[in-house]
Every structure is written in structure tokens, then in C-alpha cells.
Amino acid sequence: MKIQEIVSLLNADVQSGADKLDEEVSSAFGSDMMSEVLAYVQDQGVLLTGLVNEQIVRTAAMMNMYCIIMVRGKQPTDNMKEMAEDNDLVLLTTELTMYETSGILYTNGLNPAGHSYV
């Protein structure tokens, strides 16, 4: 799935990385605990989170992820946007909850990252 399709599906706002919306992603992982991201994400993809701190950008960059989606209307700081740009990450925001966001992405073909629970 292209990141541009994610933007459309979630009615998301692009906060950084607008030049990377044609990138393909195949999986997503949702968590507000970055230790879970480090433990369970095995393939690059999309991080869904409700956190608003620089650690989400650092974690996504360390895991070679392509895109961060901040849920529940959370807004990144200017420093987070700059860090995302510096690390070639797309940073999106959506008003949807993490549950809604996960469901929409899953039903439209984006696989869960990490361990398979299905």
C-alpha cells in the first residue's frame, strides 16, 4: 500500500515527508510503548501511536520504519517534524482512534507487523 493511500483512507494530514507519499509499505504496528515496538517489529512499515514526544521519531528511525501516524488528533512539535524530515520519515496525523486506524488499514490490506496474531 502506498503512503498516499493511507493518507486518503485516514483523512490524515501530512506533517512531514510529503515528498515520500509514493513509498510502499506492507505492515503496521500500533503501540504507545516504544519498548514494544523495539521488541516486536521485525519488518519496516508504519508506526501508529498516540504519544507526542521525540522518542517516537527516534524509535521509528532506529527500526527503519517509513511512516509514523499520530492518532486521536495528536499534533507533533516542530522539533518532531524536523527530526522526521532529517530521518526521511513521513509523519501523519489523524483524528481517528488507534483502534479505528488499525481496523481501516487492516481491512484495506495492510498487514500487522511483528508476530502474527491471526
C-alpha positions in Angstrom: 0.0 0.0 0.0 1.3 3.4 -0.9 1.5 6.0 1.9 -0.7 8.3 -0.2 -3.5 5.7 0.1 -3.1 5.7 3.8 -3.5 9.5 3.8 -6.7 9.1 1.9 -8.1 6.2 3.9 -7.5 8.0 7.2 -8.2 11.6 6.1 -4.8 12.2 7.5 -2.7 15.4 7.5 0.9 15.2 6.3 3.2 16.9 8.8 6.5 15.9 7.2 7.7 13.8 4.3 5.3 15.0 1.7 7.8 14.0 -1.0 7.7 10.4 0.1 4.0 9.6 -0.2 4.6 7.2 -3.2 6.6 4.9 -0.9 5.2 1.4 -0.5 4.6 -0.1 3.0 3.3 -3.6 3.8 2.8 -3.6 7.5 1.8 -1.5 10.6 2.2 -1.8 14.3 0.3 0.2 16.9 1.6 1.0 20.4 2.2 3.8 22.8 5.0 1.8 24.4 8.2 2.2 22.4 9.7 -0.9 24.1 7.0 -3.0 22.4 7.9 -1.5 19.1 11.6 -2.4 19.7 10.6 -5.9 20.8 8.0 -6.9 18.2 8.6 -5.0 15.0 10.5 -7.2 12.6 9.8 -5.5 9.3 9.7 -1.9 8.3 6.4 -0.2 7.9 4.1 2.1 9.7 4.0 3.0 13.4 0.6 4.0 14.9 0.9 5.9 18.2 -0.9 8.4 20.5 2.4 9.6 22.0 3.7 13.1 21.4 7.4 13.0 22.1 10.7 12.8 20.2 11.2 9.2 21.3 8.6 8.0 18.7 10.7 9.5 15.9 13.9 8.1 17.3 12.3 4.6 17.6 10.8 4.7 14.1 14.2 5.7 12.7 16.1 3.0 14.6 13.6 0.4 13.3 14.0 1.7 9.7 10.2 2.4 9.5 8.8 4.6 6.8 5.9 6.3 8.4 4.5 7.4 11.8 0.8 8.0 12.2 -0.2 10.0 15.3 -3.8 9.1 16.2 -6.5 10.8 18.3 -5.8 14.2 16.9 -2.4 14.4 18.5 -0.1 17.0 16.9 3.7 16.8 16.6 6.0 19.5 17.9 8.1 21.5 15.4 11.2 19.6 16.6 9.5 16.3 15.9 8.6 17.4 12.4 12.2 18.4 11.8 13.6 15.1 13.2 11.2 13.2 11.0 12.4 15.1 7.9 16.0 14.5 8.9 15.4 10.8 9.2 13.4 10.5 5.9 10.2 9.6 7.8 6.6 10.5 6.8 4.7 11.9 9.8 0.9 11.9 9.6 -1.8 12.9 11.9 -5.4 11.7 12.1 -8.4 12.4 14.3 -9.2 8.6 14.3 -8.5 6.4 17.4 -5.8 3.8 17.2 -8.5 1.1 17.0 -10.3 2.8 14.1 -7.0 3.5 12.3 -5.8 -0.1 12.7 -9.1 -1.5 11.5 -9.2 0.7 8.4 -5.6 -0.2 7.5 -6.1 -3.9 8.1 -9.3 -4.2 6.1 -7.6 -2.4 3.2 -4.7 -4.9 3.1 -2.0 -3.6 5.4 -0.6 -6.5 7.4 0.3 -6.5 11.1 4.0 -6.1 11.8 5.9 -8.3 14.1 4.3 -11.5 15.3 1.3 -12.9 13.5 -1.7 -13.0 15.8 -4.2 -14.3 13.1 
